[in-house]
Amino acid sequence: MAEARARADAEARHVAAQLRVGVVQAVEPLQRIAAWWLLQGRPLEPEDWANDAQLFMSEKVGLQKIVWLDWKGARTWTVRPGSLPNMDRRAVPDPILDAVVGEARHTTTTALSQAFDVEGKPYFYACAPIRKDGRLIAYIAGMYDAADFIHSCAISSRMSSGSPSSRMAAPFTSRK
């Protein structure tokens, strides 16, 4: 019994480590797309957004929206796949976005929000600080469909590992 418990605990730690790596890899493109937009400017047309997303975001990762925030954490613009950027700075307050920006500010690294519900579906934010010459200049946040994101991470984990824990991802991969 103790041996089975020890194996299960070790497997759980292994799965948790794989998921951590998968999450980091899945949200890391936010940093790359931010660097691109600093060089090229924000996407002005839906086609520009589609091209940028194709360059930097992996398929089916669940990204629903990107929010660009100034160094103080105030939203400057948002963009959704296939849409024009929204430059309206008078956006409805979003305490979950504000909290994850605060966490990214505090930790100086990418932070994940708590899950939240939109029309019965779970979502979360990933927020990364953007630095230029070592100075904080902005934040970029991605709003992700949690189910699509987990599905994507599970598939990625299963493809990169032949371990028993990869079989644990199988229930997530039958969704689509």
Summary of the structure (lengths in Angstrom):
residues: 176
radius of gyration: 17.7
end to end distance: 37.2
largest distance: 60.8
contacts: 496
relative contact order: 0.17
helix: 49%
strand: 24%
